[in-house]
């Protein structure tokens, strides 16, 4: 009965192969960190692209001046919220956000303040790189909400 325990003790005392396990573990951790960094960077880039879309939609909406209000004696803005929303929707339709990772882009809100500043709120859902295949399979996505403002002078 002593023979198996000596063999086990000899194997435990022998350190050959332990560097392979350690190296493999470190490489797995490094690859996970790289994958997480890539996913975070991809989502941030998608958000920046969506921010550009919101800013350009706000600029298009701020240029939708209502001629009837432009020459009236009222002190309010010459931009009507209805015409601003229509212009923002047309802009989103004519210049779509060109990506395969971001989906369900919706114009949520268009408001016009008294000084003529147009505020546009856009929401979307995105799938990060390297993890998008998993998220699409489970039906989950990362929600994005951006606001753009512009004012015609």
C-alpha positions, 0 to 999 in steps of 0.5 A: 500500500505504500507504493501508490502514495510514494508514486503520488508524492513523487508526482507532486514533487515533480514540477514539470508541466506546471509552467504550461498550465500557468502560461495557458491560464495567463493567456486566457486572461489576456485574451479575455481582457483584449476581447472586453476592450474590443467590445467596449471600444466597439460600443463606444464607436457605435455611440459616437456614430449615433451621436453624429447622426443625432447632431446632423438630424438636429441640424436638419431640423433646425433649418426647417423654418416655417415661412408663416412664422418667419415673417409674423410679429410673434416673439417665438421661434420661427421653427415649428416642432412639427416641421422640425420633427418632419425634417429630422425624420426625413434626414434619418430616412435619407442618411441612415446610420451605416452599420451592421451592429446598430439596429432599431434606430428611433427618433424619440423626441424633437423639441424646439425651445423659445430661442430656436434650439432644436433638441433631438433624442435618438435611441438604438440597440447595438451588439458589440464586436466579438460578443455580438454573435452571442448577444444576437443568439440570446436576443439581448443588446446594449441600449444607446440613447444620444441627444443632439442640439442645433440652433439656426441663426 
